């Protein structure tokens, strides 16, 4: 009773104070972007507080823009006024000022690291894939999660064709598996280097660009660069998604050849399991699926290599040659080249890492592991099956049950490989079409609480359905992908990264680095021409035979 008496005797705070606390709590729960960390200084801090207050009164969209302009200590003093002038002509002055040169002061510096988060951008505001804005919030990943995504991209379905490459290329194919891993690791690093510029005040590198498209705007111009790279990226991503569906259908049809389902029926069946991918909201979710994709990859390697090791007494050591089958090896070389392409994802992965200083470490070890796995897998499997090596190594497995088990894990791997290119393709589409007026014609697909709107979920599911339908109805799709991918793949992974490196960082490079970039550009052109020629001939021959249905 004494406690209740004390409770009654306790004076209550004034109603005004209660309302003030409630109002402050409510404002803290309203979703809004993190403000930039400002340098010390009373005048600057006071100016920023006024700008933030004005931005909150102006509304969500206008508020972001005001805060970005006023709070950036590295912004060109004259660019703000020029942007205001550019708003009326339809082009936007921010493009003219941000991308006309490669000096630090011409960028608005919106990609500086502040407490481990990236801020919004010209190319990516409102995208959950590239920033912590609309669309689900916290999507930061550590170096291991980033490594799972890279491994997912470069340890793809092509691994089952690597022993066939050794059949036609001998030891040179093994050298190519290691050498191309080094080249692709290098082009990935130089591409990410192009995202940074030195701060003239401190000399530290600051992230002033956020994506492949932002780099292309510097080198090719805001219109041509953005469109060319966006189209190439979208084609590459969607065709990769479609290829995974085609592979699943072919593997299941080969596992059950006497069944009533053909490959297209299996593609439609597999598509049911892909529909939940429309609910993916963050890169961390994709990283988890990539981890399990890597686990399935390890199981496949362990099973097939275990079978090969049991046959070690019959290995044909003398069958591996130093000569090259010039008629068939270029096709296998194309398989090796495109099995290492991950550059399209790297700017986003690096930007979403908690500790970006570990990006190079992550990229080195993921490519070293891929090179060791691929070279060892191709070499050991060829030693086992020798001149009878099939284009898809699972066809060499004589036991139908054993072959079915391996194909089942390959299907699981293909399904778990689908989310990464699919998620990137959706975010690329959202970045270009669904950021809300006046940036884009269509509104954003995200609610303020980070959940998808109903029609936004429909859009994402529609992308999945479209990839399934294209896999079913486009004839000879895998050959067509090889033809188009020979151009887009070499451009995105070999030619453009080195060209951007020379264009943006050329004044800081020595002659050896410049020569290395030009050499890789030459190799990219060579690989692209060979791939287009071989795939073109295969496509012509396929249509001469007739449609498969």
N, C-alpha and C positions, 0 to 999 in steps of 0.2 A: 504493500500500500504506500510505503514511503517513496518508492520509485515513481508511482503514478502521481503522487503529490508533487514531487520534484518536476515531473514532466509537465504537469499543468502550470506550474509556476514559472517554467522557462519562457522567456519573452520571445515572441515570433518576430522575424525580420519584417521590415515594411514590405507591403505589396509591390511597391515600385522596384525594389531590389530583386524580388522573386521574378518579376517579369523581365528585368534586364538579364538575369542569368539564363532564363529560358530562351530569350531571344539570341543570346550569344551561342548557346548550345545548338539551337536550330541552324544558325548560320554556319557553324562548323560542320554540320552534317550535309550541307548543300554541296553537290559535286562541283568542283572547280579546279582549274589547273594550278599546279605548284608555281609560285612566283620564283623568279630567279634570285639566286643568292647575290646580294649586292656588296660591292666593296665598301669598307668603312668610310664614313664621311657624313657629317650632319646634313649638309645642304643636299647632297645626292639622295640620302635616305628620306629626307622630308619631301623631296620632289617625287620619289617613287611612291611614297604613301599617298600623296595626292592623286597620282596617276592611277593607282590601284582603286582608290575610292571612286574616281570618275568612271573607271572601267566597269565596276560593279553596278553603277547606276545606269550605264549605257546598255547593259545586257550581255548575254553570254558571248555572242560572236564579236560584237564590237569591243567588249571588255578584253578579250584575249589579244586583239590587235593592239589596243592602246598599251597594255601592260608590256607586250613584247617590244614595242618601239621605245618606251620610256625607260625600261629597266635594263637595257643592254648596255654595258659600259664600253663595249668595243664597236658600237655601231658607227658608221660613217655619219658625221654630223649633217652633211648635206643630203643624205639619201632620204630622210624622212620627208623633207619638203618635196623632193622629186617624186616620191611615191604618191603624195597627195595630188600632184599634177597629173600623174599617170592614171589615176582612178577614173578620170572622165573619158579617156580615149579607148577604153575597153581592153587595153593590153595589160594595164597594171604596171606602175612604175617600179614595183619591187623586182620584177624580172630584169628590167633594164639595169637597175643599180646592183642587183645581187650577182648577176652572172656575166657582166661585161668583161671582167678581168679576173685574174687568179690571185690578186693581192688580198691580204687579210681584211683590209678596211672596206672592201666592196661587199663583204658578206655581212649578214645581220647577226651572225653569231648565235643563232637560236639553238645550236646543238651543243653548247657547252655542257659539261657534266656538272650537275648540281645535286649533291646527295645521292649520286648513283642513278639519277633519272634523266631521261632525255625529254626535251620540251617539244612542243608542236612545231610544225614546219610547213613550208609552202607546199611540199609534195605529200605530206603525210598527216596533217592534222585530222583528228577524228578517226585514226586507224589504230585498231588494237594491235595490229601486227608490228607496228613500228614505233609506237609511243604509248604512253600511259594516258590516253585521253578517253574518248568515248569508246565503248566496246570492251568493257570488262576490266579495266584497270590493270593492277599489278601483273606484268608479264615478264618480269626480269628472270633471267636464267643464269646459272653458274657455268663455268667452263666445261664441266662434264656433260651437262644437258646440251650445250652447244655442240660438243663433240659427238653426242648421239645423233643429232640432226645432220651433221656433216657426214658421219659414217653411214647414216641412212641414205644420203644422196650418192655417195661414191662406192658403197658396197651394195649396189643395186642388183637387179635381176640378171645383169650381163655376166655375172660370175660363172654361170653354167655354160657359157660359150667360150671361156678363156682356154680350156684344153684344146679346143678346135683351133684357136689362134696359134698355139704352140705346134700343132700338126703342120700348119702351113708356113710358120715363121721360124720354127726352131728356137735356138737360143736368142735370136734377135727379137722374138716376141716377148721373151722374159725381160730382156733389156728394155724393151718399149714399155712394159708394165711398170718398171721402176723409174725410167726416165720421164715418162709422161706424168707420173705422180709428182715428181719434183717440179716439173713445169707448171702443173695446175696449182700446186701449193704456192709457187712463186707468184703466179698471176692473181691468186686470191689475196695475197699479202699486198701487192702493189695497188690492187683495186681499193682495198680498205685504206691504204695510205692516202689515196686521192680524196678521202673524206675529210682530211685534216689540213689545217693551215697553221703556221706559227703565230702566236700572239706577239705583236711587235713590242708590247710593253714588258712581257716576262720571258718571251722566247719559248714558252711551252706550247705544245701542239694542242689545238682546240678543234673540236669536231664542228665544222661549219656546213657540212652536207650530211644527208641522212640516208641516201639511197643511190642505187645505180642510175636512176633517172636524173637525180640532182647533179651527178657527175657529168652525165651526157649533156645537160643544159649548158654547162661551162664550155664544153668542147665543141658541141654541134649547134648551140643556140637554144633558146627556151622552147621554140616550137618544134623544129625538126628533131632536136635531140630527145625531147620528151616523148614524142610520138614514135620515133624509130625504135628506141629502147623499150618503151612500153609494149609496142606490138610484138617485138621479138621475144620479150619476156613472157607475154601472155600466150603466144604460140607454143613456146617451149614448155611452159608449165602445163597447159591444157593437154598438149599431145603426150606429155609424160603420164598424166592421169589416165588418159585413154589407153595408153600402152599397157598400164598395169591391169586394166580391165580385160584387154585382149589376152594378155599372158595368163591370167586366171582361167579364162575360158578354154584356152588351148591346153593348159596343163590338166584341167579336170576332164576334158574330152579325151586326152591321151591316157588318163588313168582309168577311165571307164569306156573303152572303145566299143563295147558291145551294148552299152546302155541306150536308152531312148532319147537322151539329151545330146544334141550336137553342141559345138562350141558356143554358138550364139545363145542357145538356151542356158548354158552354164554362165555366160556373161550376165544375162538377165537375173539369174539366181544370185550370183555374187553381188550384184548391185543392191540387193536388199540389205546386205551387211554394211554397205557403204553409206546408206542414207543417214545413220546417226552422226556421221562426220559433220553434218550441218550445224550441230550444236557446239562445235569447238569454238572457244572464245579467247584463248590465249596461247601463246607460243609454248608455255610450260606444259599444257595439255598435249600439244604436238610432240614435245620432247619426251614425254612419258611413252607415247606410242612408238616413237623412234627407238627408245631403249628396248622395248619388247621386240621391235623389228630386228635390232642387232642380236638379241638373244636367239631369235629364230634363225638368223644367219649363222650364228655359231653352231647351232644344232645341225644345220644342213652341212656345214663344213666338217663337223666332227663325224657325222654318219658316213659321208662319202669318203673322206680321208681315212676313216677307220676301215672301210671296205677295201680301199686301195692298199693300205698297209698290210692287210691280211694276204694280199697277192704279191708281196715284196719279192718273193722268190722268182716270180715270172716277169719282173720289170725289164723293159727293154732299154737299157742304158744307152746302147749304141744307136737307138732310133732317133734320138734328138739330134738334129743336124744344124750346121752353120749356114746352109744355103736357104734361100727364100723362094717360095712359090709365088712369083710375081702376078700370077693370074688371080689367085684367091686370097693372098695375104692382105692386100689393101682393104678388103671387106673386114677381115679380122682386126686390122689396125684401127679401122673406124670404131669397132666395138670397144677396143681398149681406150681410145681417146674419149669417147662419150661416156664411158663408165666412170670417169673422174670429174665430170663437170658438176661443180657445186657453187660456182661463182655467183650465180643468180641469187643465192640465199645469203651470201656472206655479209653484205652491208647491214642487213636486218639483224642477223645473228649477233654480229659484233656490237651493234647498237643496243641490243637487249641484254648484253652480258653485264653482270654485276661488277666484275673486275675486267675492264677491257684490256688491261696490260697483259692478260694471259691469253689473248686471242692468238698470237703467233705460236705460242706453246701448244695450244689446242689444235691449231691447224697443222703444225708439224707432226705431232704424234698421230693424229687421225689419218694423215696421208702415209706416214711410215707404216702404220698398221695395215692400211689398205694395200700398199705395195707388197708387204711381206705375205699377206693372205693371198693376194691374187697371183703373185709369182709362184708361191709354193703350191697353191691349189692347181693352177694350170700345169705346172711341171709334173707333180706327182700323179695327177689323173692321166696325163698323156703317157707317162711311164707305164701305167697300169694297162691302158687300153691300146696304146701304140697307134698303129695305122688304122685301126678300127674305130678311132675316136669319132663320135658323132657331133653334129653342130650343137646339140643340147646334150650335155653329158649324162643326164638322167636316162636317156634312151639307151645307154650302154649297160644299164643295170638289167640283168636277165630275169631276176625274180620279180614277178608282177606285184607281189605284196610289198617288197622292199622298195620298188619303184614308186608304188602308190604312196607309201609313207613319206618318201622324200618330196614327191610332188605336193603332198598335203602341206608340208612345212613351207614349200616354195609359194603356195597360194597364200598361206598366212603371212609370209614375208611381203608379198605383193600388196595385200590388203593393208598391212601396217606401213608400207611405204607410200601409200596413196595420200595420207593426210598432209604431208609436208608440201608437195607441189600444189595440192588442192587449196590449202589454207593460204598459201602465198598468192595464188591466182585470184581467190576471192578478195583478199585485201588489196590487190592491185586494181581490181574492178571497182571496189568501194572507194579507193583513193581517187579514181578518175571520174566516178559518176555519182557517188552517194556520200558527199560530205556536207550537203546542205547549201542552199543559196546564201550568198552569191557565188560561192566557190564552185559549186556544181549545180546542175539543173535539178537534180533529184535530192530529196532530203536524206538525212543519215538513217541508217538501218538500226541504230542503237538507241535505247532509252537512256535517260540520265542515270538510272541505277545500274547501268552496265549490262543490262539484259537485251537480247535481240527483240526487236519488234516482230509481230506476227508475220508481216509481209517481208521483213528482212530474213527471217528464217525460211520463208518460201523462196526467196531469191537464192539463198545458199543451197537449199535442197535442189533447186532448179539447175544449178551448176552441176551438181552430181548427176542428176538425171540426164542432162545434155551430154556429159562425157560417156555415160553408159549407152545412150542411143547412137552416138557417133561411132563407138566401138562396134556396135552391132551392124549398123547399116553402111558404113563407109567401106568399100571393097579394098582389099590389099592395104589396110591401114598401116601395118608395120613397115611395109616398104615405102609407103608415102611419107611416114614419119622420118625414115632414114634419109629421104630426099630433102625434105624441108629442114630437118634437124642438122644436116650437114652444113647448111648455111647459118641458121640461127645459133647452133651450138658452138661452132668455131668462132663466130663473131662475139658471143657473150663470154666465152671462156678463154680465148686465146688472143684475138686481134684487138678488140676494144679495150680490155684492161691494160695492155701494153701501150696502146696508142694514148689512152688517157694519162698513163704514167709519164710518157714523154711530153705530152701537151701541158700538163699541170705542174709536174715536178722536174721538167727537163733542165731548168736552170740550176738545179741542185745536184744533178747526176753527173758522174764521170763518164768517160768514153766507153768503158767496159759495160757499165749498166745500160747505156743507150744501145750499144751493140747487141747486148743480150735481149733487150726488148724488141729490136728489129728482127733478130733471129727467130724469136717466138712468133712474131707477126708473120714472117715468111713460112714457118711451119704450119701456122693456122690456115694460111691461104692454100698451102699444099694439101693439108688434110681435107679442107673443104672442097677443093676441086675434085680430089679422088673420090670423096664420099658422094658428091653430086653425080659424078660420072657413073659410078658403080650402081648407085641406087636408081638412077635414071634408066640404065639398061635393064635392071631387074624389074622396074615398073613397066617398061615397054613389053618385056617378055611375059609378065604376069597378065597383062591385058590381052596379049595375043592368044594366050591359052584360054582365056575367058574368065568370067566372074565365078566366084566360088559358090554362088547360090542362084 
